[in-house]
Amino acid sequence: MLVTLLVLVMTLLASLGPGVAVQASEDIVNVGVTYTFNTLNPLLYDATIVNHAAISLQFQPLVELKSDMTFDYLIADKVTTEDNLTFTIHLNDEAAWSDGQPITADDVIFTILKTTSKGIGNLNVYNYSNFEGFDAGGQLADDAKLEDVPALKKLDEKTFSLTARHPIPLNSFLASYLRYIYPLPSHILDGQSAEELRTSTWFNAPDVVSGPYRLVDLNLDHYAAYTANEDYWRGSPQIKSLNLKIVQGSGILAGLQSGELDIVPATMAAIPVEDQAVICEMEGLTASYDKPLTNNYLFINLESIPDVHVRRAILQGINRQLLLEGFLQGQGEVTDGFLNSYSPYFDDQLEAAAFDPAAAKDEMAEADWSQDEPLLFLINSGDPLMTHVSNVIVQQLKDLGLDVKVQAMDLGSLLGEVNQHKYDLMAVQYTMVPIDPLADMVWLASSSEDAVNWSNYQSEEINTLLDQAALVKDGDTESMQEVLGKIDRLIQTDVPLVNLYVESPLSVVSDRVDHVSPGSYGMFNDVHSWTLVD
């Protein structure tokens, strides 16, 4: 999903130090993150990893990913389909609210109806447009009932179904839909208007939850403090207090050294590269790099740079391996196209274009190109590493005869400009779910009469391949790899974007906390089993 972009690009806020109410304690586990929660209201989820984790601690999703790209079934225990159109979802018979009431299909249906209601206004539900009854934005009228949504059916107290207009691979259905359905207790919230639910503070200290923890204190700019749900249906958590603390990246090392931080999850914190080597050598900690995951894309506006020779010159004229080695200490990889080696669909036979200044200059010589003013290169001011990387890129493109001017702006402003195609070059971090990259690839590469992507890239061949990918049968990894590999080859040839480098995220766990499975996905799936080491 598009919203997975925000996981690694939101502005860093707050810091360790005075004013943060949550303090280190022998009985508390503190998890350090560098991205904001935005909201703890599940109806307003933004699908960022930090927001997802913060919500899931008290309102668990139906399913969740693991680092090996399989799924943990949480509230749901079985999902089946015979045609990739109708999906039947059965809820765990043991799943229950903290007040002892069972979690039912009525709760899930209530949650879907409210999450997608126009009065809630969650724009991240656009993909529900694939189901009959939802509008083009994936939304429903505020007073919509089950009978108003033909795609949604209640089969029994623990079973419901969703029927799509067009085929959806099972993994995509699980990753893009069920991961973001956080059932809410309809017996507590039913009867409230969309406006009441949208603005309710109940979610900041709920008295009924489904997850292992319950929020007891919240400062969106600094921390979320949780206490154990002793009546958690999968077993009472071993650790009774858990805090998510928003810190500056520059404060992570000091927080780990002082013991103020116990865990720093991969992908949830931007740890300065210069601090990572120190952290990896610290005693009392286990630090580990995950597989390369976070893409750093350089988007090119084809409206202002229509000549493919110029774009190919940019691809060959940037020394991406130098960027990887010099700024990330080699912790990652260089690939072309959308996918990286974390994805099971990655085509390892596709070699990334090499740095070749001579070939790049030849491409420029072939180009029908003249430049009256500098190319506008937008970067996210919340990504300090890109500030340094962009300076190198500007110099390397200058060697090709391209005049480039960098402008840093906050993410929201940057995306506003990009959506209106008011840029020439734009760099941003973008994380695709490795098992489910298709929705993002559709967003970034497909085109129609009514919609264009960020790059103004239009290719009927790409559109056809994306349609073919949607029809690949579940489990046919070889066919999916073949189709998506063709797409990546077209991206390498047409160059609407350049994948500058793929980062391997670092996770850190204190030795005082046991039974933690570090990784980019699934770290909190069994948080109730975490223990403190005596």
C-alpha positions in Angstrom: 0.0 0.0 0.0 1.0 3.6 -0.7 0.8 4.4 2.9 3.7 2.0 3.6 5.8 5.0 2.3 5.3 6.9 5.5 6.8 4.1 7.6 10.3 5.4 7.0 9.9 9.0 6.0 8.0 10.8 8.8 9.7 13.7 10.5 11.8 12.9 13.5 10.4 14.5 16.6 11.1 14.8 20.4 14.2 13.8 22.3 15.3 11.9 25.3 15.6 14.0 28.3 13.6 16.3 30.6 9.9 16.6 30.0 9.4 12.9 29.0 7.2 11.4 31.6 8.1 7.8 31.0 11.3 6.9 32.8 13.6 3.9 32.9 12.6 1.2 35.5 13.6 -2.3 36.4 10.0 -3.3 35.8 9.4 -1.5 32.6 10.5 -2.2 29.0 11.2 0.9 27.0 11.0 0.6 23.2 12.7 3.5 21.3 11.3 4.7 18.0 12.0 7.9 16.0 8.7 8.3 14.1 5.4 9.7 15.5 2.3 7.6 16.3 0.0 10.2 14.6 -3.0 8.6 16.3 -3.9 5.6 18.5 -7.5 5.5 17.1 -7.7 2.3 15.0 -10.3 3.9 12.7 -7.8 6.5 11.7 -4.8 4.2 11.1 -2.1 5.5 8.7 -0.5 2.1 8.1 3.0 3.2 9.1 4.9 0.5 11.0 5.1 2.6 14.3 1.4 3.5 14.1 0.5 -0.1 13.3 2.5 -1.4 16.3 1.2 1.1 18.7 -2.4 0.3 17.8 -1.9 -3.5 17.6 -0.6 -3.6 21.2 -4.2 -3.0 22.4 -6.4 -3.8 19.3 -4.8 -6.7 17.5 -5.3 -7.1 13.7 -6.8 -10.2 12.2 -3.4 -11.3 10.9 0.2 -10.1 11.0 3.3 -10.7 9.0 6.4 -12.4 10.2 10.0 -11.7 9.1 10.0 -14.8 7.0 7.0 -13.4 5.0 4.5 -15.9 6.4 1.6 -14.8 8.4 0.7 -15.2 12.1 -3.1 -15.6 12.5 -4.1 -13.6 15.5 -7.8 -12.7 15.8 -8.5 -14.7 12.6 -7.5 -18.3 12.6 -8.4 -19.3 9.0 -8.8 -17.5 5.7 -9.8 -19.4 2.5 -10.7 -18.6 -1.1 -11.5 -20.7 -4.1 -11.4 -18.0 -6.7 -9.4 -15.1 -5.2 -12.7 -13.1 -5.3 -14.6 -14.3 -2.3 -12.6 -14.6 0.9 -14.0 -16.4 3.9 -12.5 -15.4 7.3 -13.0 -17.4 10.4 -12.2 -15.8 13.8 -10.4 -17.8 16.5 -13.1 -19.4 18.8 -11.0 -18.4 21.8 -10.6 -14.8 20.8 -12.2 -12.6 23.4 -12.3 -9.0 24.7 -10.7 -8.2 28.1 -14.2 -8.0 29.6 -14.7 -11.7 28.7 -17.1 -11.1 25.7 -16.2 -13.0 22.6 -14.7 -11.2 19.6 -17.3 -11.8 16.8 -18.0 -11.3 13.2 -20.3 -8.4 14.3 -17.3 -6.7 15.8 -15.3 -7.0 12.6 -18.2 -5.9 10.4 -18.8 -2.9 12.7 -15.1 -2.0 12.4 -15.1 -2.2 8.6 -18.2 -0.1 8.3 -16.9 2.6 10.6 -13.3 2.6 9.4 -14.5 3.3 5.8 -17.2 5.8 6.7 -16.9 9.2 5.1 -17.3 10.9 8.5 -14.2 9.1 9.8 -12.4 10.3 6.7 -9.6 7.8 6.6 -8.0 8.2 3.1 -6.0 5.0 3.6 -9.0 2.9 2.9 -9.0 3.6 -0.9 -8.3 0.0 -1.7 -11.8 -1.0 -0.4 -13.0 0.4 -3.8 -12.3 -3.1 -5.0 -15.4 -4.3 -3.1 -19.0 -3.7 -4.2 -20.8 -1.2 -2.1 -17.7 1.0 -1.5 -17.2 4.2 -3.5 -14.2 5.1 -5.7 -12.3 6.2 -2.5 -13.1 3.0 -0.6 -15.6 4.8 1.6 -19.2 4.3 2.7 -22.0 6.6 3.9 -21.9 7.2 7.7 -25.2 5.4 8.2 -24.2 2.4 6.0 -25.5 -1.0 7.3 -24.4 -4.5 6.5 -27.2 -4.9 4.0 -25.9 -1.8 2.1 -22.6 -3.5 1.3 -23.1 -6.5 -1.1 -19.4 -7.5 -0.8 -19.6 -8.0 3.0 -21.5 -11.0 4.4 -21.9 -12.4 8.0 -21.9 -16.2 7.8 -22.1 -17.0 11.5 -21.0 -15.5 14.8 -17.4 -16.2 14.1 -17.3 -16.1 10.3 -17.7 -13.4 7.6 -16.7 -13.0 3.9 -15.6 -10.3 1.6 -16.1 -10.5 -2.2 -13.9 -8.5 -4.5 -14.8 -7.1 -7.9 -11.4 -8.2 -9.4 -9.1 -11.1 -8.3 -6.8 -10.4 -5.4 -3.9 -12.8 -4.5 -4.4 -14.3 -1.1 -1.1 -12.8 0.2 -2.2 -9.4 -0.9 -5.6 -9.8 0.7 -3.9 -10.8 4.0 -1.2 -8.1 3.8 -3.2 -5.1 2.5 -6.6 -5.7 4.1 -6.6 -8.1 7.1 -3.4 -6.6 8.6 -5.2 -3.3 8.9 -8.5 -4.5 10.3 -8.3 -3.9 14.1 -11.6 -5.3 15.5 -13.3 -2.9 17.9 -15.8 -3.9 20.6 -19.2 -3.1 19.0 -20.9 -3.8 22.4 -19.0 -0.8 23.8 -18.9 1.6 20.8 -22.1 0.8 18.8 -24.5 3.8 18.6 -21.8 6.5 18.4 -21.7 8.7 15.4 -18.8 8.8 13.0 -17.9 12.2 14.4 -18.0 10.9 18.0 -15.8 8.0 17.0 -13.4 10.1 15.1 -12.8 12.5 18.0 -13.2 10.1 20.9 -10.5 10.0 23.6 -11.7 6.6 24.6 -9.0 5.0 22.4 -6.3 6.8 24.4 -7.3 4.8 27.6 -9.7 2.1 26.6 -11.3 -0.1 29.3 -11.9 -3.0 26.8 -9.2 -4.3 24.5 -8.3 -7.4 22.5 -4.5 -7.1 22.6 -1.9 -7.9 25.3 -1.6 -4.3 26.5 -3.9 -1.4 27.3 -2.9 2.3 26.9 -2.8 4.2 30.1 -0.9 7.4 29.2 -0.2 9.1 25.9 1.7 12.1 24.5 1.7 11.8 20.7 5.0 13.7 20.5 6.8 11.8 23.2 5.5 8.4 24.4 2.7 5.8 24.7 2.6 4.0 28.0 0.9 0.6 28.3 0.0 -1.7 31.1 -0.5 -5.5 30.7 -4.0 -6.8 29.9 -4.1 -9.5 32.5 -7.1 -11.0 30.7 -5.5 -11.3 27.3 -7.0 -14.3 25.7 -3.6 -15.7 24.5 -2.1 -15.5 28.0 -1.3 -12.7 30.5 1.8 -10.7 29.4 5.0 -11.5 31.4 6.1 -7.9 31.3 3.6 -5.7 33.1 4.6 -2.3 31.7 5.7 -1.4 28.2 6.5 2.0 26.8 7.0 3.2 23.2 9.2 6.3 23.4 9.8 8.7 20.6 13.4 9.9 20.5 15.7 11.7 18.2 17.9 9.4 16.2 20.9 11.1 17.7 19.6 10.1 21.2 19.4 6.4 20.6 23.0 5.6 21.4 22.9 7.6 24.6 19.6 5.9 25.6 21.0 2.4 25.0 24.2 3.3 27.0 22.2 4.6 29.9 19.7 1.8 29.9 16.9 4.2 29.3 16.1 2.2 26.1 15.8 -1.6 26.0 14.7 -2.2 22.5 15.1 -0.4 19.2 13.0 -2.2 16.5 14.2 -2.4 12.9 12.4 0.0 10.6 10.9 1.9 13.5 13.9 4.0 14.2 16.4 5.9 12.1 19.7 5.2 13.9 22.5 7.4 12.6 25.0 5.3 10.6 27.9 6.7 12.6 26.4 5.3 15.8 25.5 1.9 14.4 29.0 0.5 14.6 29.3 1.6 18.2 26.0 0.0 19.1 26.9 -3.3 17.4 30.0 -3.5 19.7 28.2 -2.6 23.0 28.1 -5.3 25.7 24.7 -6.2 27.1 23.0 -5.7 23.7 22.2 -7.8 20.7 22.3 -5.8 17.5 21.4 -7.4 14.2 20.8 -6.2 10.6 17.8 -7.5 8.8 17.7 -8.2 5.0 17.8 -5.1 2.7 14.3 -3.6 2.9 14.0 0.1 2.6 14.2 1.4 -0.9 15.6 4.9 -1.5 14.0 5.9 -4.8 15.0 8.9 -7.0 11.8 9.7 -9.0 12.2 11.5 -12.3 9.4 13.7 -13.7 9.0 12.6 -17.3 7.1 15.7 -18.1 10.1 17.9 -17.5 12.7 15.2 -18.5 11.0 13.4 -21.4 14.2 12.2 -23.1 15.0 8.7 -22.1 18.7 9.3 -22.9 18.9 11.9 -20.1 17.2 9.6 -17.7 19.6 6.7 -18.6 22.5 9.1 -18.1 21.3 9.8 -14.6 21.0 6.1 -13.9 24.6 5.4 -15.1 26.1 8.7 -13.8 25.3 8.2 -10.1 27.8 6.0 -8.3 25.3 4.1 -6.2 27.7 1.6 -4.8 29.8 4.5 -3.5 26.7 5.9 -1.8 26.0 2.5 -0.2 29.6 2.0 1.0 30.3 5.6 2.0 27.1 6.4 3.8 25.7 3.0 4.9 28.9 1.1 5.5 27.7 -1.4 2.9 24.7 -2.4 5.0 22.3 -2.9 2.1 22.4 -3.4 -1.7 22.0 -1.7 -5.0 19.1 -2.9 -7.3 17.2 -1.7 -10.3 13.4 -1.4 -10.5 11.1 -1.7 -7.6 12.1 -5.0 -5.8 14.9 -5.9 -3.6 16.2 -9.2 -2.3 13.9 -9.3 0.7 11.0 -10.1 -1.7 10.5 -13.7 -2.8 9.7 -12.3 -6.2 13.0 -10.6 -6.6 14.8 -11.6 -9.9 18.4 -12.0 -9.0 19.3 -12.4 -12.7 18.6 -8.7 -13.2 21.9 -6.9 -12.8 21.8 -3.4 -11.6 23.2 -0.8 -14.0 26.8 -0.1 -13.2 28.3 3.3 -12.6 29.7 4.2 -16.0 30.5 8.0 -16.5 31.6 7.4 -20.1 28.4 5.7 -21.1 26.4 8.3 -19.2 28.1 11.1 -21.2 27.4 9.2 -24.4 23.7 9.1 -23.5 23.8 12.8 -22.9 25.3 13.3 -26.3 22.4 11.3 -27.9 19.8 13.4 -26.0 17.7 16.2 -27.4 18.3 18.3 -24.3 18.9 21.9 -23.4 18.6 23.4 -19.9 17.6 27.0 -19.2 17.3 26.7 -15.4 18.4 24.2 -12.7 16.5 20.9 -12.2 14.5 21.1 -9.0 15.6 18.2 -6.7 13.2 17.8 -3.8 14.3 15.8 -0.7 12.7 15.1 2.7 14.1 17.4 5.4 13.3 14.6 7.9 15.9 12.3 6.3 19.3 13.8 7.4 21.2 11.1 5.5 19.7 12.2 2.2 21.0 15.7 2.7 24.5 14.4 2.4 23.7 11.9 -0.3 22.0 14.6 -2.4 25.1 16.7 -2.4 27.1 13.9 -3.9 24.4 13.3 -6.5 24.3 16.9 -7.5 28.1 16.9 -8.1 28.0 13.7 -10.1 25.1 15.0 -12.3 27.0 18.2 -12.8 29.8 16.2 -14.3 27.3 15.1 -16.9 26.4 18.7 -17.7 23.2 18.7 -15.6 22.6 21.7 -13.3 20.6 20.6 -10.2 19.3 22.6 -7.3 18.3 20.8 -4.0 15.3 21.9 -2.0 14.6 20.2 1.3 11.1 20.3 2.8 8.9 18.5 5.3 7.3 15.3 4.0 3.8 16.6 3.8 4.9 19.6 1.7 7.1 17.4 -0.5 4.3 15.0 -1.3 2.0 17.9 -2.0 4.4 19.2 -4.6 5.0 15.8 -6.1 1.3 15.0 -6.4 1.1 18.1 -8.5 4.2 17.1 -10.4 6.0 20.3 -9.4 9.5 18.8 -9.4 12.1 17.4 -11.7 13.9 15.0 -9.3 12.6 13.7 -6.0 14.2 11.3 -3.5 12.3 9.6 -0.8 12.4 6.4 1.3 9.8 3.8 0.3 9.2 0.5 2.0 7.2 -2.2 0.2 5.9 -5.2 2.0 8.1 -7.9 0.4 5.4 -10.5 0.0 2.9 -7.9 -1.4 4.6 -5.4 -3.6 2.0 -5.3 -6.4 -0.3 -2.6 -4.9 2.7 -0.2 -4.6 3.9 -1.1 -8.1 0.4 -0.3 -9.5 0.5 3.0 -7.7 3.9 4.0 -8.8 3.9 2.7 -12.4 0.4 2.2 -13.8 -1.3 4.9 -15.8 -4.7 5.6 -17.3 -6.7 8.5 -18.8 -7.8 9.5 -15.4 -4.7 9.0 -13.3 -1.0 9.4 -13.7 1.7 8.3 -11.2 4.3 10.5 -9.6 6.7 10.2 -12.5 4.2 11.0 -15.2 5.3 7.6 -16.6 2.9 5.9 -19.1 3.5 2.5 -20.5 0.8 0.2 -21.9 3.3 -2.7 -21.5 3.6 -2.0 -17.8 -0.2 -1.8 -17.5 -0.5 -5.2 -19.2 2.1 -6.8 -17.0 0.5 -5.4 -13.8 -2.8 -6.9 -14.9 -1.0 -10.2 -15.5 0.5 -10.1 -12.1 -2.9 -9.7 -10.4 -4.0 -13.0 -12.1 -1.1 -15.1 -10.9 -2.3 -18.0 -8.8 -1.6 -18.1 -5.1 1.7 -19.8 -4.3 3.0 -19.6 -7.9 6.2 -17.7 -6.9 8.0 -18.5 -10.1 5.3 -17.0 -12.3 5.0 -13.9 -10.1 8.8 -13.5 -10.2 8.8 -13.7 -13.9 6.1 -11.1 -14.4 7.4 -8.6 -11.8 11.0 -9.2 -13.2 9.8 -8.0 -16.6 8.4 -4.9 -14.9 11.7 -4.2 -13.2 13.5 -4.6 -16.5 11.2 -2.0 -18.1 11.9 0.4 -15.2 15.6 -0.1 -15.8 15.2 0.6 -19.5 12.7 3.6 -19.3 14.1 5.0 -16.0 11.1 6.8 -14.5 13.0 6.2 -11.2 16.4 5.1 -9.9 16.7 2.9 -6.8 19.7 4.7 -5.2 20.2 2.1 -2.6 18.3 -0.3 -0.3 19.0 -0.1 3.4 19.3 -3.0 5.8 17.6 -1.9 9.0 19.3 -2.4 12.4 17.4 -3.8 15.4 18.7 -3.7 19.0 17.6 -5.7 22.0 18.9 -5.4 25.5 20.0 -8.7 27.1 17.7 -8.0 30.0 14.7 -8.8 27.7 14.3 -12.4 26.5 12.1 -14.2 23.9 12.2 -11.2 21.5 12.4 -12.0 17.8 14.0 -8.9 16.2 13.2 -8.2 12.6 11.4 -5.8 10.4 8.1 -7.7 10.7 6.4 -9.6 13.5 8.5 -8.4 16.5 5.4 -7.7 18.6 3.4 -10.7 17.5 4.2 -12.6 20.7 5.0 -9.7 23.0 3.0 -11.3 25.7 5.8 -13.9 25.9 8.6 -11.5 26.4 10.3 -11.8 29.8 12.7 -9.9 31.9 16.0 -11.6 32.7 16.8 -11.7 36.4 
